């Protein structure tokens, strides 16, 4: 037994330890802020505005701008690549970093990239299912692993910042970015947001982690009629209850950045919406990271108004740099922008650079290059594919028998890793071609069976002796507003093309057992096709590992995926502002949110 005096001494000792630990934590935070204060005091107004500027690495004057305009961040987008191989990518960014370090104060650069389903801008990287597929899998541990791999492969190509995850809540499948989001469910989105931020950021000073970005704040997926950059006319209660919770989770997980969105709320551009950017996000949620603009925001969304609203770093691209820097300087000098607002922005940028350890270790780790697209990474991607597949119908077809004699595989999507991966793959708008390191669904089918496998790309052959037709149909790749249904730039609809409908009709009308695999970035209106087929699988956009689809079709694994969105039964579901979302009881979907069969 411990006597009373000894208990008292032990208790005091524990309290002392706790207080000491608290002081150490506080002193570490205070020490960071002290460093920032010291650096801020040394900076000229031009240097501060430079830190708020983000440009592309391939702009003609990039190196000169870093030296003379004190650029704070570099973005890699569609355009000339930094090189052919990862070592060349790193070398390019090391060169630019050295330019920044040679300036008067030697403040290192942030390098950002849209790595939204793997390091998708680098051919040969591991490409995971897009977020809609991860929402169907609904496996937070898996999402965290995927984010860790994405971070590592991004660092391996020279980046310390990714513009991911997208944590929008889509209300209408006409929106072209539905596949970038996890689910129409706020609860699922919260859970997977937490996992994604943790996976990307980990220990920020580790050379294999990156700064994550929660985007696009806020209401991007809930615009009227699904228009990219349109009006979000939700009530304050709906905004608070449905759309803001994932951001609260991201902030609690100390996400390094939040990106403002293109849409308007109550008629005000989000980039200039001070009540939501500053009052709600920065003050209300206590967000202390970087609020970054989206593309060319200065000239598009209000000039200095976006700075006063709370935007800290601006994508000053496509000719915006000089106008942005000069406009902000004049705004400060004329007292239209308080200097305290500029200092707050720069403080946030420097804070994240210190947290990333860039002042001590500004260069990428060359040893990571050999880990790009390695087998263990692809195994995780394959697991994600398997768990994302949703079985909508099965009439004694699946799993496919190992003893089957002849299979005809139909559709260009069956033999194209580009088509099966969607937008943001190798190119901004995706690719229709096969890309390095990937396997197609057809590849996977051939690995799984000893049957005769015939590829009838456009259903022109005569294979009526086949035991099974696997018809792989779907959407063409698209990204951002190019994917909006009804946008003038495309002919996209919520239905399959006539050609793809005919692929299915040819075999179902001949009485051959038909399995349809749908490759799409959103639920489509395919009621007739589901009714006509013997089995129907929603495969979303599986990425580089087509093997994963075949492994489930042949019964190596069972189906696990559940619908992350309710599934529409007809085009009539979209006459109003929104589609058949689970919270709107006025529209009855073909399949409810959460539906999914198993063997």
N, C-alpha and C positions, 0 to 999 in steps of 0.2 A: 504493500500500500504506500502511496505517496502522501506525506504529511501536508498539512495546510500551507505551511511556509514555502515548501518546495513547489507546490502547485502555483502559489502566487508568483514566485520567482520565474517559473517556466512561462506563465501567462504573460508577465511583463516582457520576457525575452522574445516571445512570439510577436507581441504588439510592436516591439522595437524593430524586429525583422521586417514586418509588414510595412511599417512606416519608412524604413530605409529603402525597401523595394520600390515603394511609391515615389519616394524622392528621386531614386535613380531613373525611373521612367520619366518623371516630370522633367528632370534635368536634361535627359536626352532630347526630349521634345524642345525644351527651352534652348538647348544648345543649337539645335537645327535652326530655330527661328533667329537666333543670334547671328548665325552665319549668313542667313538671308538678309537680315538688317544691315550687316556690315557690307555686303555686296551691293545692296540697293543704294546705300549712301555714296558709293563710288561711281554709280552709273549716271550717264548723261540721259537726257530725255530721248535722244536718238537711239541710244543703246537699249533703253527700255522698250521703245516701240519696235525695235529690231527683234527683241525676244518674243514679241507678240505676233511676229510674222512667220508664216509657213509657205515655202515655195517648193516647186518640183526640182528634182536633181538634174533633169536634162534640159532645163532652161538655159539658153545661151549665156546668160550673165550670172548663173548660179554661183560660181566661185567668187566672182567679183562682188556679188551681193552679200555673200557671207562675210567677206572681208570689210566691205565699206558700208553695208547697211545692217550689219550685226544680226543676221538672221538667226532665229531661235530654233527652227525646225524644218526638216526636209520631208516631203511626201513623195512616195512612189505611186504612180498611177499609170493608166493606159498610155503608152508612148514608148520611146526608145528604152531598151533594157539597160541596166547597169553593166551587163556582160553576158556571156554565154553560160558560164559556169559559176557556181556559188563563190569560189575564191575571187572571181572578178567582181562580183557584187560587193563582197566585203571590201575589196581593194578600193572600189569607187567611193564607198562611204567612209573608209578610213581617210582617204585623200580629202574629202569634204570636212571631216571632223578635224583634221589637222589645220585646215584653213580657219575654222572657228577657234581652235585653241591658240592660234597665232595672233588673234586680235588682242586689243589692249587688256581686257579682263579675262580672256581665255575661257569663256563660258561654253561648255560643250553643247552639241546639237542633239535634239531628239529626231529619230528617224521613224516615220510612221508609214503603215501600209494597211490596206484593206484585206487582212487575212481573216476571212469570214467563215471558211470551212477548211481549215488547214492554211498553209502558206500558199494560197491558190494562185499567186502571181508568178511562182517559180515552177517551171515545168520539170517534173521529176519529184516534187514534194508529195507527201501523203495528202490526198484530198478526201475529206470526210463527208458523210451525208450533210446536206444543208440542215439548218436548224429545225425545219419542219419535221424532218426525219428523226432528229434527236428528241423532238417533242413527242413523237409517236413512241419512241423507245422509253422515254421518261425515266432514265437511269442517271441520277445525279453523279454517282461515282464514275460512270463511263464518260459523262460530259467533262468532269474534272480532268480525267486522263487525256481526253482529246484536246482540251485547252492547254495542258502541259506540253503535249507534243507539238501543237501549233506554235506555242511560245518558243520552244527549242528550235524548230525548223525556221521560224522567223528570225531568231537571233543568228542562226547559222548562215542566213543570207544578209545579215547586217542590220536588222531592225531591232529597236528597243521599245517600240510602241505599236500596238495593233488597234484598229478601229473595229473592235468586236468585244462583247456580243451585242447583237441587235436584240432589244428586249421589248419590241413593240407588241401590242395586242391587236391583231388584225380583225376588223369587223366585216370586211367585204372582200371576197375572193377576186374581185376585179382589180384590186391593188397589185401592182407588179412586184411587190417585195414580200408577199405573203411567206415565201419559202425562207426568207431571212429570219423569220420569227419562230419561236418555239411552239406557240399554241394560242388559241383564242382564250385559254384558261389563264386567269391571273395567277392562280395557285401554282400551276405547273411552271409558268414563266418565272415566278419568284424562286422556286426551288432550283431550276436550271441556271438562272442568273447567278445565284450564290455559288454554284459549282463552277461555272465558267470563269467568274472573276477570280476565285481561289486558284483554279488551275493555271490561268494565264499569269497571275502575279506572284503567287507563292512568296518566296523571300525575294523581294524586288532587287536586292543587290546581287543576287545570283546571276551568273552570266547566261543561264538558260531560261530566264523568265523575262517577261515584258510588262509594260504598263498596258492595262486593258482600258477600253472605252465603252461605256454604256450608251447606246444610241437607239433611236434619235429622239431627243427630249423635246416635246412630249406630244403624243397624239398622231404620230405619223401614219400609223396603221388604222386609225379610226376616223379618217376623213370621209366626208359625204361622198357616196358612190365610189369609194376606193380610189380617188384621184390623188396621185403623188403630188404633194405640195398643196393640196386643197384645204378647205375649211373643215376644222373639227368642231362640230356644233354641239358637243356633249355638255351636259350640265356640270356644274362644279362638283356635285355629289358623284356623278358618274366618273369624272376625271379622277377624283380622289379615290374612289372605291375600286376602279378597274385598271387605270393606267399608271398611276403613281407608285403603287406598292412595289413593283420590281425595282424601281429606282431607289426606293428607301433601302431595299435589301442590298443593292449594289454599293450604295454609300456606306452602309454599315460594314460591308466587306472592304471598305477603303479603296474602292475603285479609283484609279488615278485620273481618269478623264470622263467627261460626259460630253456628247456631241449634240448641239442644237439641231432641230429638224426643220424641214422646208415648209411645213404646213403653217396655217394660221389658226389661232384660237381666239374666239370672240372678235374676229376680224383683225387681230393684231398678229403680225409675223412673229413666230416663235423666237426668231433671232433678236427681235426688239421687244420681247415681252418681259419687262422687268419684274412684274409681279410673279411670274412663274420661274424665271431664271434666277433672279437674286433673292426675292422674298421667300419663295417656296423651296427652291433647290439649295441655294447657298446658306441662307439663314435658317429656314425651317428644318431642313434635313442635316444641316451642319456639314455640307460638302466642302472640303478644303482643297480639292484637286483642280484640274484645268477644265474650264468650260470652253471647248473648241467649236469653232464654226463648221458648217458644212461648206461645200464647194462655192468659191467666189462670192462669199456672203456679203462682203462690204458693199459691192456695187449692186447687189441684187436685193438686199433686205434692209436698207436704211442708213448706210454710211455710218457716221459716228453714233447713231442711235443704238446700234448693236453693241457698241462698247459700253455706253452708259447703261444699257440693259443688263450687262453682266458678262458678255463674251470676252474671254481672256486671250485666246489665240485665234488668228484668222487665216483661213486658207486664201492667201493673197496671190491667186493664180490667174492665168489668162489675161495678163495686163493690169491686174489690180494692185500690184505691189506699190508702185509709186503713188498712186491715188490714195491708197490706204495709209501709207506712212506719212505723206504730206497732210492728208486730211486730219489724222489724229493729232499730229504736231500742232496744226493750226487750231484744232479744237481745244487743246490744252492751253495754248497761248492766249486764246480768246475767252478762256474760262467756260467754254461750252462742255468741256470734259474736265472734271475735277482731277487734279494730279493724284489724289488718293485712289481714284478708280484705276489709274494706270499702275500705281504701286501695288494695288491689290492683285491685278492681273499678273504682273511680273513676279510677285511674291509666290503665287500659286505655281507658276511655271518653274521657278527656281526650286521650290519645295520638292516637286516631283523629280527634278534632275538630281537633287541631293539624295532623295530616297532611292533612286535607281543606282546610286553609286557612281554616276557618270564623271564626277569631278576626280574620283580616284581611279576609275577604270573606264575610260571613254570609248574603248575600241571593242569590236566583237571578238568572240573567242573562235580562233581558227580551227580548233579541234572539233567543233560541233559540225563542221561541214560533212564529215563522214557519216553522220547520223541522219542525214536527210533521206527520207523514203525507205528507211531500213525495214527489215522484215517484222520486227516487233511492233513498229509503228503501224504497219499495214495490217497486222493481226488485230490491233485495236480498231482500226477503221473497218475491217471486215466484221468484227463483232457488232459494231454500230449499225452496219448495213443489215445484218441478220435481225437485230432487235427492233429495227425501224419498220420493217415490212408489216403491212396490215392486210390480213386476209378478210376480204369482204364477202366472198361467196366460195363455196366448195361443194360440188356435186359429184362426189366419188372420183375425183381426179387427183387430188393431192393427198399425201406425198406421191410423187411420180415413182412408179415401180422401177426397180433396178433391172427388171427382166423385160422391159418394154423393147420392141424391135425397131421401130422407126419413129423419129421425131422430126417434124418440120418446124423450123424457127423462122418467124416472119417479122419484118419491120426493120427499118434502118436503125432504130434505137437499140436493137439487140446487139449490134456490132459496132458501136461507137461510144468510146469512153467520154468523148466530148458531149454528145447528146445526153448521156445518162448523168452528167454532172451539173448541167445547167449553167446559169450565169456566174460571173466571178470565178471563172476557171480558165487559167492561162491568160485569157483576155477578159476585159471588163464585161463584155457581152457574151462571154463564153466562147466555145468553139464547137463545130460540128465534126471535127476530126478526132482521131485517136491521138492521145498524148503520151509522153514518155512515162513508163513505169506502171501504167494502169492496165487492168484486165476488164474485158467487156463481159456482158451477161452471156453472150454466145460462147466465149472462152470458158466460162464457168460451167455451162451446160455440158460442153464436150468433155470436161474433166470429170464430170459426175456420172457419166453413163457409157456403157459399151454399145448402146444402140446406134443405129445409123442416124446421124444428125445431118439434115439437109437445110441449108440456109436459103430461104426464098425471100430475098430482101423486100420486094414490092408485090408479093403474092401473085406473081405472074406464072409460076411453074404449075405443073400438074402432079401434085403429091397427095392424091386422094386415097392412097394406100397407107398413109401415115396413121399410126396409132394415136398420136397426139399432135395438135398444133399449139405451139407456144407463140402467141402474137404479142409482140412488144411495141406498144404505141405510146404517144405522148406529145408533149410540147417541145417546141424549139427553144434553145437557150435565150434568155433575156435578162436584163438587169435594170433596176430603177424604173423610170417612167416609160422606158421602151417595153416594159412588161404590162403596163396598164391596159386592161381590156377597154377598147374603144378609143385609145389614143391614136391620133392621126398618123403616127410613125409606123403603125403596124396593122395587121389584119387579124390579130388574136381574138379568139372567142373563148367562152367557157365550155365549148364542145370540142370534140375531136374533129380533125379535118375530114373531108369526104374520103380522101385516100385512106386514112387510117380506119375509118368506119368500114370501108370496103375490104380492108385486110381481114377484119373480123368476120364480116358477112360471108366472104368466100368460103371459109372453112366451117362456120356454124351451119350454113345452109346445106352443106354437103353431108351433114351428120357426123363430122369428125369431132371427137372430143376436143374442146378448145379452152385453153388457159390464156387469159389476158393479163399481161403485166403492164401496168400504167406507170409511165415515167412523167412526173409532173411536179411543179412547184406549188400546187394548190389542189384542193378538191375540184374536180370538173363535173359537169353535168353529163354523165355517161349511163343513165338509167337504162336505156335501150340496150346498150352494149353489155351491161351487167346481166340483164335478163336473158340475152341471147347466149351468153357464154356458160361454160360448165364450171369454171372457177375464175375468180377475179382478185388480183392482188394490187394494192396501192404501194408502189415502191418508192415514191417521192423522187428525190435526186440523190442517188446513192454514192456518187463520187467515184473514186478511182478503183474501188474493189468490187467489180461485178461478180466475182466469185461468191461473195456473200449472198447474193440473190439466189444463185443456183443451189447453194448448200441447203437452204431452207426448202426450196421447191422439191428437192429430192429426199427430204426427210432427215438430213444429217442433224438438223436442229428444228425445233418447233417454232411456230409463229409466236411472237411476244407483243408486237406492236398494237397499240390502240389509237383510234382516231384522235389526233390533237385538235381537230376541227370537226364540227358536225358536217355531214355530207349532203350537198343539195340534191333535190330530186328533179328540179326543172329550172329553166331560165326565169320562170315566173317568180322565183324566190328573190330575184334581184331587181324587182321593180322599184323598191324603196331604196333608202340610203344604204341599208346593210343587208347582208346575206343571212343564211339560217344559223346564226350564232346561238350557242346553247343558252344564253341569258335572255333571248327573245322568244317567248313562248307563242308568238303569233304566227311563226313559220315552222311547219313540221318538216324536218329534214328526212331524206331517204334513210340515212343512218345517223343515229345520235352520236354526239361527242362521247368518246370512250369506247365505241364499238370496235370489236375485233375478234375474229374467230381463231380457234386453235385446232390442231389435229385431235 
